[in-house]
Amino acid sequence: MEGFSASAVLAVLLGVVALPLLFIPYIAWSFRRGTTGPGHALLSAAAIVYLMALWTYTILPLPAVEDLICDGTLRAQFVPFRFLGDIDASGGPVGLLHDPALRQVVLNVALFVPLGMLVRHLFRWRPAWCVATGLGASLLIELTQLTGNWFVYPCAYRLFDTDDLIANTLGTAIGVALAPLARLVPGQHERPADQPQPVRPLRRLTGMAVDLVSVLLVGVGVPLSVRFALYFTGRDYEAHTVLIQVVATITAAVVLLLAVPASTGATLGQHLVYLRPVRPDGRRPGWHQWLVRCLTGAGGYVLLTLPEDAGVTAFGQLGFAWAALSAVVVLFINTRGISGYASGLVVVDSREPDVAAGSAERGADPRSLSSAVFVVGALVYLGISVLLTISALSPVVGAGLAGAVAVGLVVANLVLVGYLLYTGLVVVHREGRGLGNLLSLLAVAGVLALIALLVTGLLLDLTWLIVPAVAGLALTAHIALLLGAFVIYGLAYARVPAQPGRDAIVVLGSRVYGHRVPPLLAARIDKGLEVLDAETAQGRRPLLVLSGGQGPDEVAPEGEVMGQYAVRAGADDELVRVEGRSRTTQENLTFSRDLLVAEGRGTSLVVTTNDYHAFRAAIIARELGLDAQVVGAPTARYYFPSAVLREFVGVLARTPVLHGTLAVLVVAVSGTLAWLVTR
């Protein structure tokens, strides 16, 4: 690799090395200016890599001194627009495209276009100042070339060219004109830097990252500095290296994660992103709370990785798992994080004048399939990390546990297949042969068919059978992972107790038989009545909305039949409302909201349904922008597998492009790998 490609790769590598060093200054700069977001961070990172590219393209490679030819043949070019005389136009337009003189000028112009765009967009300087910056940068490069890297070399090894100054400055000016295009990059936020903002998960994670990076930089930088000092003084720089690093990391953690926040009210990262931990009543935390917060936050990661710094690698994986789990809690459960729950503290905007009001908890929104995947994935990663740690400490115990887990997974899968077959047959017998009732049987049949296809292909050595079988099994594994996360997380979500103080309780309808409410629907209504009773016992009077329209084989709207059931069960008739137009879950939620708005009521909801349906209903509520918590009532065991499969398919169908693309990628990659292995 040489020339253009080598310079590009080197620029990227140097940029990546520089990013951790510039991360903390960037966070301080961006939040002080009110320009934040992943898009802005991406452009800023691109600017760092671009600056490295300017250096690598114009200064490198550095020659050896003995290879220089200092005979005066390399003379600076001070005549403006001399390149015009070097262009050979005899070949016509086609020849001009291949003319080296013209191509060199065009490349010089193009090289400085990003500089104009980035300076104008990121720093918001006036166009004249941006162009002057381009001229200054080009002049610095040309003078570096003219002086042999500022007299490090006895003579210049690259040409000083006035035309390069002109071309580079022109490129900067073009970049300034194109700077509005940088606004199209998504994920860029501009907010007044002196006004409080809601505490969002990404902002919280940014503060956590600054704290962690600051400790790691000290933990790495101090030992390096000591090693350099010992080396240049002629001492044994390898002695006590581990001890120095461990002491430096512990000291950095104690100072930055405990002493600084205890004395100033926040860690360095929290100061930079305008956050402050406080008690729920707005009061300042005590020393014991700072200590607990340190040990269960970034300090926990430091403690778990310290043995690895000392040469014991068993705990390193556990430290990363702790960091991943901490991030997931902030992203998908609550911005207070694990450390906040452990210490009893919440995180508020430090610019908030009313600290008590700002300390009201703002949980992250958990109503998405991505939340399920990340939370369950983090828990699995944590479990694997614990197993690896035990294996490193005691290989015998670790092997035993790994074997037990492997056997357990095999048994669990066999039991699951049997369970799906049994419940599938039961639900078809009791509910009929509709496609929804056949889903569990079809899923098992499909997986067994793919396994049989793979075994046949392997036995007969038929690549054309093996490849589709592997691709199909990879796709089913992908779907199974999503389904597992959906079921586990969804069941946990459905069982979270209803939050008090909501404006209404909405019960989602399902099929009724005449004026009889079947057990499945009765469980939903009973759950709604349970929530209503708890609210009225506290002196609140939320409405109970029974939502469901009339199907083609129903004699009355579901909402009316449900309302009659609720009143007979003891509900206050004054609090009962019937919504009888909806046919789908989305309409249930939309029309119920409209009913509340028409009465001048608030639209903060508790929604009750069956547990298999709760998570999909919550996802729909989120898409509608509703402030709604969905709680689930129990479902008959035989009915649950087919029902939850229908719900899962319904969730995937809400984003068909995304999940279709993922499915195609899984099939393409796995099929290609299978073909490469078996051809």
C-alpha positions in Angstrom: 0.0 0.0 0.0 1.5 3.3 -1.0 0.6 6.8 -2.2 -3.0 7.9 -1.9 -4.2 4.8 -0.2 -1.4 4.7 2.4 -2.0 8.4 3.3 -5.8 7.8 3.7 -5.3 4.8 6.0 -2.7 6.6 8.0 -5.0 9.6 8.4 -7.8 7.4 9.7 -5.5 5.6 12.1 -4.1 8.8 13.5 -7.6 10.3 13.7 -8.8 7.3 15.7 -5.8 7.6 18.1 -6.6 11.3 18.5 -10.3 10.9 19.2 -10.0 9.6 22.8 -7.6 12.5 23.7 -9.9 15.1 22.2 -13.2 13.5 23.4 -13.4 15.4 26.7 -12.4 18.8 25.2 -15.0 18.2 22.4 -17.8 17.5 25.0 -16.9 20.7 26.9 -16.8 22.8 23.7 -20.0 21.4 22.2 -22.2 21.6 25.3 -21.0 25.1 26.1 -22.1 26.2 22.6 -25.4 24.2 22.7 -24.5 22.1 19.6 -24.8 18.4 20.5 -26.0 15.1 19.1 -24.5 12.1 17.3 -24.6 13.8 14.0 -22.6 16.8 15.3 -20.1 14.4 17.0 -19.7 12.5 13.7 -18.9 15.7 11.8 -16.4 16.7 14.5 -14.7 13.3 14.3 -14.6 13.6 10.5 -12.9 17.0 11.0 -10.2 15.4 13.1 -9.6 12.7 10.5 -9.6 15.4 7.8 -6.9 17.4 9.6 -4.8 14.3 9.8 -5.3 13.7 6.1 -4.1 17.3 5.3 -0.9 16.5 7.1 -0.4 13.0 5.6 -1.1 14.2 2.1 1.1 17.2 2.1 4.0 16.4 4.4 4.4 12.6 4.4 6.2 10.4 3.6 9.2 11.8 5.4 12.4 11.0 3.5 15.7 9.8 5.0 18.3 12.6 5.3 20.8 10.6 3.3 18.3 10.3 0.4 17.9 14.1 0.0 19.3 15.8 -3.1 20.2 19.3 -2.0 21.6 20.6 -5.4 19.1 23.5 -5.8 17.1 21.8 -8.6 13.9 21.9 -6.5 13.1 25.6 -6.7 10.0 27.3 -5.2 7.4 28.5 -7.7 6.3 32.1 -6.9 4.5 33.0 -10.2 0.7 33.0 -9.9 -1.3 30.9 -12.4 1.8 29.4 -13.9 0.0 26.1 -14.1 -2.1 27.5 -17.1 1.0 27.3 -19.2 1.7 23.8 -18.2 -1.7 22.5 -19.4 -1.7 20.8 -22.7 -5.0 21.5 -24.5 -4.0 19.9 -27.8 -5.8 16.7 -27.0 -9.2 18.5 -26.7 -11.7 17.9 -23.9 -10.8 14.2 -23.6 -7.1 15.1 -23.3 -7.8 17.7 -20.7 -9.4 15.1 -18.5 -6.0 13.2 -18.4 -3.7 16.2 -18.3 -1.6 15.9 -15.1 -1.2 19.7 -14.6 -4.9 20.3 -14.6 -5.7 17.3 -12.5 -3.2 18.4 -9.9 -5.0 21.8 -9.6 -8.4 20.2 -9.4 -7.2 17.8 -6.6 -5.7 20.7 -4.7 -9.1 22.5 -4.9 -11.0 19.4 -3.8 -8.6 18.8 -0.9 -9.6 22.1 0.8 -13.3 22.0 0.1 -14.0 20.0 3.3 -12.0 22.5 5.3 -14.3 25.4 4.3 -17.4 23.3 4.9 -16.4 22.1 8.4 -15.0 25.4 9.6 -18.1 27.3 8.5 -20.5 24.7 9.9 -18.9 23.7 13.1 -17.4 27.0 14.2 -20.0 29.3 12.5 -17.3 31.8 11.5 -18.0 34.4 8.9 -17.2 33.4 5.3 -14.2 35.8 5.1 -12.7 34.3 8.2 -13.2 30.8 6.9 -11.5 31.6 3.6 -8.7 33.3 5.6 -8.4 30.1 7.6 -8.0 28.1 4.4 -5.3 30.5 3.1 -3.5 30.4 6.4 -3.6 26.6 6.6 -2.3 26.3 3.0 0.4 28.9 3.6 1.5 26.9 6.7 1.8 23.8 4.7 3.7 25.5 1.8 6.1 27.2 4.2 6.7 23.8 6.0 7.6 22.4 2.6 9.7 25.4 1.7 11.8 25.2 4.9 12.3 21.5 4.9 9.9 20.9 7.8 11.1 24.1 9.5 14.8 23.4 9.0 14.6 19.8 10.4 16.0 18.8 6.9 18.9 20.6 5.2 16.7 21.5 2.2 13.2 21.2 0.9 12.0 17.8 -0.3 8.6 19.1 -1.6 7.8 22.1 -3.8 6.5 25.4 -2.6 4.0 26.4 -5.2 2.0 29.7 -5.3 -0.6 28.0 -7.5 -1.2 25.6 -4.6 -2.0 28.5 -2.4 -4.5 29.8 -4.9 -6.1 26.4 -5.5 -6.4 25.6 -1.8 -7.9 29.0 -1.0 -10.4 28.5 -3.8 -11.3 25.1 -2.5 -12.0 26.6 0.9 -14.3 29.2 -0.6 -16.2 26.5 -2.4 -16.5 24.6 0.8 -17.9 27.7 2.6 -20.6 27.9 -0.2 -21.4 24.3 0.3 -21.5 24.4 4.1 -25.3 24.4 4.3 -25.2 20.8 3.0 -23.6 19.8 6.4 -26.9 20.7 8.1 -28.6 17.7 6.3 -26.6 15.3 8.5 -29.2 14.0 11.0 -28.7 14.0 14.7 -27.5 17.6 15.2 -29.2 19.5 18.0 -28.9 23.2 18.7 -30.3 24.5 22.0 -29.6 27.6 24.2 -26.6 26.7 26.3 -28.0 28.6 29.4 -31.4 27.0 29.5 -32.2 23.7 31.3 -33.2 20.7 29.1 -34.8 17.3 29.8 -32.3 14.7 30.9 -32.1 12.3 28.0 -30.4 8.9 27.9 -27.7 10.0 25.4 -26.7 13.0 27.4 -26.5 10.9 30.5 -24.3 8.3 28.7 -22.1 11.1 27.5 -21.4 12.2 31.0 -20.7 8.6 32.0 -18.3 8.2 29.1 -16.4 11.4 30.0 -15.9 10.1 33.6 -14.7 6.7 32.4 -12.4 8.1 29.8 -10.9 10.6 32.3 -10.0 7.8 34.7 -8.6 5.7 31.9 -6.5 8.5 30.5 -5.0 9.2 33.9 -4.5 5.4 34.5 -2.7 5.1 31.2 -1.0 8.5 31.0 0.6 8.5 34.4 2.4 5.2 34.0 3.6 6.2 30.5 4.9 9.4 31.9 6.7 7.6 34.7 8.2 5.1 32.2 9.5 7.8 30.0 11.0 9.7 32.9 12.7 6.5 34.2 13.9 5.7 30.7 15.5 9.1 30.0 17.1 9.1 33.4 18.7 5.8 32.8 16.7 3.8 35.3 14.8 0.5 35.1 11.6 1.8 33.5 10.0 -1.7 33.6 10.2 -2.1 37.3 6.9 -1.6 39.3 5.0 -0.9 36.1 1.9 -2.8 37.2 2.0 -1.3 40.7 2.2 2.2 39.2 -0.7 1.6 36.9 -2.9 0.2 39.6 -2.1 3.0 42.0 -2.7 5.6 39.3 -6.0 4.2 38.3 -7.3 3.8 41.9 -6.2 7.4 42.7 -7.8 8.8 39.5 -11.1 6.9 40.4 -11.1 8.1 44.0 -10.4 11.7 43.0 -12.5 12.0 39.9 -15.4 9.8 40.8 -15.7 10.4 44.6 -13.8 13.4 45.9 -14.7 15.8 43.0 -18.5 15.1 43.0 -18.6 15.1 46.8 -17.0 18.5 46.9 -18.5 20.2 43.8 -21.8 18.4 43.5 -21.0 16.5 40.2 -18.3 14.5 38.4 -16.3 16.1 35.6 -18.5 14.4 33.0 -21.7 15.6 34.7 -20.3 19.2 34.9 -19.5 19.2 31.2 -23.0 18.0 30.2 -24.9 20.1 32.9 -26.0 17.3 35.1 -26.2 17.0 38.9 -27.2 14.0 41.1 -29.6 15.0 43.9 -31.9 13.3 46.3 -35.5 12.9 45.1 -36.5 15.9 47.2 -33.8 18.1 45.6 -31.3 18.1 48.5 -27.6 17.5 48.1 -26.4 13.9 48.5 -24.5 12.8 51.6 -21.0 11.2 51.6 -22.4 7.7 51.9 -24.6 8.2 48.8 -21.6 9.5 46.8 -19.6 6.4 47.8 -22.4 4.0 46.8 -22.9 5.9 43.5 -19.2 5.7 42.8 -18.9 1.9 43.5 -22.0 1.1 41.5 -21.2 3.4 38.6 -17.9 4.0 36.7 -16.1 3.0 39.9 -17.6 -0.5 39.6 -16.1 -0.8 36.2 -12.7 0.3 37.5 -12.8 -2.2 40.4 -13.7 -5.1 38.1 -10.9 -4.3 35.6 -8.2 -3.6 38.2 -7.2 -7.3 38.5 -6.7 -7.4 34.7 -4.3 -4.4 35.1 -2.4 -6.5 37.7 -2.2 -9.4 35.3 -5.3 -11.4 36.4 -7.4 -11.5 33.3 -10.4 -13.2 34.9 -12.4 -10.1 35.7 -11.8 -8.0 32.6 -14.8 -9.4 30.8 -17.0 -8.8 33.8 -16.0 -5.1 33.9 -17.1 -4.7 30.3 -20.4 -6.5 31.0 -21.0 -4.2 33.9 -20.5 -1.2 31.7 -22.8 -2.6 29.1 -25.5 -3.4 31.6 -25.2 0.1 33.1 -25.6 1.7 29.7 -28.7 -0.5 28.9 -30.4 0.6 32.2 -29.9 4.3 31.3 -31.0 3.8 27.7 -34.1 1.7 28.2 -35.2 1.8 31.9 -34.4 5.0 33.6 -31.8 7.8 33.2 -30.9 7.5 36.9 -29.0 4.3 36.0 -27.9 1.5 38.3 -25.9 3.9 40.4 -28.9 6.1 40.9 -31.1 3.2 42.0 -28.4 2.0 44.4 -27.7 5.3 46.0 -31.3 6.6 46.0 -30.3 9.6 43.8 -31.8 11.1 40.6 -30.1 13.2 38.0 -31.3 16.7 37.1 -30.1 19.5 34.8 -27.7 21.7 36.8 -29.2 24.8 35.2 -32.7 24.0 36.5 -33.7 26.8 39.0 -36.3 24.6 40.7 -34.2 21.7 41.8 -37.1 19.9 43.6 -39.2 20.1 40.4 -36.4 19.1 38.2 -35.7 16.0 40.4 -38.9 14.3 39.3 -37.9 11.1 37.7 -37.8 10.9 34.0 -37.7 7.3 33.0 -36.5 6.2 29.6 -39.2 4.9 27.3 -39.0 1.1 27.4 -41.8 0.5 24.8 -39.8 -0.8 21.8 -38.5 -4.0 20.4 -35.0 -2.6 20.5 -35.3 -2.1 24.2 -36.2 -5.8 24.6 -33.2 -6.9 22.4 -30.7 -4.7 24.2 -31.9 -5.4 27.8 -32.1 -9.2 27.3 -28.9 -9.2 25.3 -27.1 -7.3 28.1 -28.4 -9.7 30.7 -27.2 -12.7 28.6 -23.8 -11.0 28.1 -23.5 -10.4 31.8 -24.3 -14.1 32.4 -21.7 -15.2 29.9 -19.2 -12.9 31.4 -19.8 -14.3 34.9 -19.3 -17.8 33.5 -16.1 -16.8 31.7 -14.8 -15.2 34.9 -15.6 -18.4 37.0 -13.9 -20.5 34.3 -10.8 -18.3 34.4 -10.6 -18.6 38.2 -11.4 -22.3 38.4 -11.4 -24.2 35.1 -13.0 -27.3 36.6 -15.9 -25.4 38.1 -16.2 -23.3 34.9 -16.3 -26.4 32.7 -18.9 -28.0 34.9 -21.1 -24.9 34.8 -20.6 -24.6 31.0 -21.6 -28.2 30.6 -24.6 -27.8 32.8 -25.7 -24.7 30.8 -25.2 -26.5 27.5 -27.2 -29.5 28.7 -29.8 -27.2 30.0 -30.1 -25.4 26.7 -30.5 -28.6 24.8 -33.2 -29.9 27.3 -34.9 -26.5 27.2 -35.1 -26.6 23.5 -36.5 -30.1 23.4 -39.0 -29.2 26.1 -39.9 -26.1 24.1 -40.5 -28.1 20.9 -42.7 -30.5 22.8 -44.6 -27.7 24.5 -45.2 -25.9 21.2 -46.5 -29.1 19.6 -48.8 -29.9 22.5 -50.2 -26.4 22.9 -50.5 -26.0 19.2 -52.7 -29.1 19.0 -54.7 -28.0 22.0 -55.4 -24.5 20.6 -56.4 -25.9 17.2 -58.7 -28.3 18.9 -60.3 -25.6 21.0 -60.1 -22.5 18.8 -60.2 -23.9 15.3 -57.7 -24.1 12.4 -57.2 -20.5 11.7 -53.7 -19.3 10.5 -53.1 -17.6 13.8 -53.8 -20.7 15.8 -51.5 -22.8 13.5 -48.5 -20.5 14.0 -46.8 -22.6 16.7 -47.2 -25.8 14.8 -46.0 -24.2 11.6 -42.9 -22.8 13.4 -41.9 -26.2 14.7 -42.6 -27.9 11.4 -40.5 -25.3 9.6 -37.5 -25.7 11.9 -37.7 -29.5 11.7 -37.9 -29.4 7.9 -34.8 -27.2 7.7 -32.8 -29.5 10.0 -33.9 -32.5 7.9 -32.8 -30.6 4.8 -29.4 -29.9 6.3 -28.9 -33.5 7.5 -29.8 -34.8 4.0 -27.5 -32.3 2.3 -24.6 -33.3 4.6 -25.2 -37.0 4.2 -25.4 -36.8 0.4 -22.8 -34.0 0.1 -25.3 -31.8 -1.9 -24.2 -28.2 -1.7 -27.5 -27.0 -3.3 -29.3 -28.5 -0.3 -26.8 -27.4 2.4 -26.7 -23.7 1.4 -30.5 -23.0 1.6 -30.7 -25.1 4.8 -28.0 -23.2 6.6 -29.4 -19.9 5.4 -32.9 -20.9 6.6 -31.6 -22.0 10.0 -29.6 -18.8 10.4 -32.8 -16.9 9.6 -34.8 -18.9 12.1 -32.0 -18.3 14.7 -32.2 -14.6 14.1 -36.0 -14.7 14.4 -35.7 -16.9 17.5 -33.4 -14.4 19.2 -35.9 -11.5 18.5 -38.8 -13.7 19.7 -37.0 -14.7 22.9 -36.3 -11.1 23.7 -39.8 -10.1 22.8 -41.4 -12.8 25.1 -39.0 -12.4 28.1 -39.0 -8.6 28.1 -42.7 -8.4 27.2 -43.7 -10.6 30.1 -41.6 -8.6 32.5 -43.0 -5.3 31.1 -46.6 -6.6 31.4 -46.1 -7.4 35.1 -44.8 -3.9 36.2 -47.4 -2.5 38.6 -49.6 0.3 37.3 -48.3 3.8 38.0 -50.8 5.8 40.2 -52.2 9.1 39.3 -53.3 8.4 35.7 -56.3 10.2 34.1 -58.0 7.0 32.8 -57.8 3.3 32.7 -58.5 1.9 29.2 -59.4 -1.8 28.8 -58.8 -3.2 25.3 -61.6 -5.2 23.9 -61.7 -8.7 22.2 -64.4 -10.9 21.0 -67.6 -11.3 22.9 -70.3 -14.0 22.6 -73.7 -12.4 22.6 -73.8 -10.5 25.9 -71.3 -12.9 27.5 -67.8 -11.9 28.3 -65.4 -14.8 27.8 -62.6 -15.6 30.3 -59.9 -14.0 28.2 -61.6 -10.6 28.1 -62.9 -10.9 31.6 -59.3 -11.1 32.8 -58.6 -7.8 31.1 -61.6 -6.1 32.7 -60.8 -7.5 36.1 -57.3 -6.1 35.8 -58.8 -2.7 34.9 -61.1 -2.9 37.9 -58.2 -3.8 40.1 -56.3 -0.6 39.0 -59.5 1.5 39.4 -60.1 0.2 43.0 -56.5 1.1 43.9 -56.9 4.6 42.6 -60.3 5.2 44.2 -58.8 3.9 47.5 -56.3 6.8 47.3 -59.0 9.3 46.7 -58.6 9.7 42.9 -61.3 9.2 40.4 -59.9 8.2 37.0 -62.3 7.1 34.2 -62.7 3.5 33.2 -62.9 3.3 29.4 -64.1 0.0 27.9 -62.9 0.0 24.3 -64.1 -2.3 21.5 -66.3 -2.1 18.4 -68.8 -4.6 17.0 -67.5 -7.4 14.8 -69.5 -9.0 12.0 -70.5 -12.0 14.2 -71.3 -9.9 17.4 -74.7 -8.7 18.4 -73.4 -5.6 20.2 -70.2 -3.5 20.4 -67.6 -5.1 22.6 -67.3 -1.9 24.6 -71.0 -2.0 25.7 -70.8 -5.7 26.8 -67.6 -4.9 28.7 -69.2 -1.9 30.3 -72.1 -4.0 31.5 -69.7 -6.5 33.0 -67.7 -3.8 34.7 -70.8 -2.3 36.4 -72.1 -5.7 37.5 -68.6 -6.3 39.0 -68.9 -3.2 41.1 -67.5 -0.3 39.0 -69.0 3.2 39.7 -71.3 3.9 36.8 -70.3 7.6 36.8 -66.7 6.6 36.0 -67.5 4.1 33.2 -67.2 5.2 29.6 -67.8 3.1 26.5 -65.9 3.4 23.3 -67.7 1.3 20.7 -66.2 2.1 17.3 -62.7 0.6 17.3 -61.7 -2.6 15.4 -57.9 -2.7 16.1 -55.6 -2.0 19.0 -54.5 1.2 17.3 -58.1 2.4 17.0 -58.8 1.3 20.7 -56.1 3.7 21.8 -56.8 6.5 19.4 -60.6 6.6 19.9 -60.2 6.3 23.7 -57.9 9.2 23.7 -60.3 11.2 21.5 -63.2 10.4 24.0 -61.1 11.7 26.9 -60.2 14.9 25.0 -63.8 15.5 24.1 -64.7 15.4 27.8 -61.9 17.8 28.6 -60.0 15.1 30.5 -56.3 14.3 30.5 -54.8 11.6 28.4 -52.3 9.9 30.7 -53.4 6.3 30.6 -53.1 2.9 32.2 -54.1 0.3 29.5 -55.1 -3.2 30.5 -55.0 -6.2 28.3 -53.7 -9.8 28.4 -50.0 -10.4 29.1 -49.3 -11.8 25.6 -50.7 -8.6 24.1 -49.3 -6.0 26.5 -45.9 -5.3 24.8 -47.3 -4.9 21.3 -50.0 -2.6 22.7 -47.3 -0.6 24.4 -45.3 -0.3 21.2 -48.4 1.0 19.4 -49.0 3.5 22.2 -45.5 4.8 21.8 -45.9 5.2 18.1 -49.1 7.2 18.7 -47.3 9.4 21.1 -49.5 8.4 24.1 -48.4 8.6 27.7 -49.6 5.1 28.5 -48.5 2.2 30.6 -49.8 -1.2 29.5 -50.3 -3.9 32.2 -51.2 -7.5 31.5 -53.7 -9.9 32.8 -53.0 -13.7 32.9 -53.7 -15.8 29.8 -54.5 -19.5 29.6 -51.3 -21.5 29.2 -52.5 -23.5 26.2 -53.4 -20.3 24.4 -50.2 -18.3 25.1 -47.7 -19.7 22.5 -49.9 -19.1 19.5 -51.1 -15.8 20.8 -47.7 -14.4 21.5 -46.4 -15.6 18.1 -49.3 -13.6 16.5 -48.2 -10.6 18.5 -44.6 -11.0 17.5 -45.5 -11.2 13.8 -47.6 -8.1 14.3 -44.7 -6.2 15.8 -42.4 -7.2 12.9 -45.0 -6.2 10.4 -45.1 -2.6 11.7 -41.5 -2.1 10.4 -41.4 -4.4 7.4 -38.5 -2.6 5.6 -36.2 -2.8 8.6 -36.9 -6.4 9.4 -37.0 -7.5 5.8 -33.6 -5.9 5.2 -32.2 -7.7 8.3 -33.6 -11.0 7.1 -32.1 -10.6 3.6 -28.7 -9.7 5.2 -28.8 -12.8 7.5 -29.7 -15.1 4.6 -27.2 -13.6 2.2 -24.2 -13.7 4.7 -25.0 -17.2 6.1 -25.7 -18.6 2.6 -22.5 -17.2 1.2 -20.4 -18.5 4.1 -22.0 -22.0 3.7 -21.3 -21.9 0.0 -17.7 -20.9 0.5 -17.2 -23.7 3.1 -18.8 -26.5 1.0 -17.9 -25.7 -2.5 
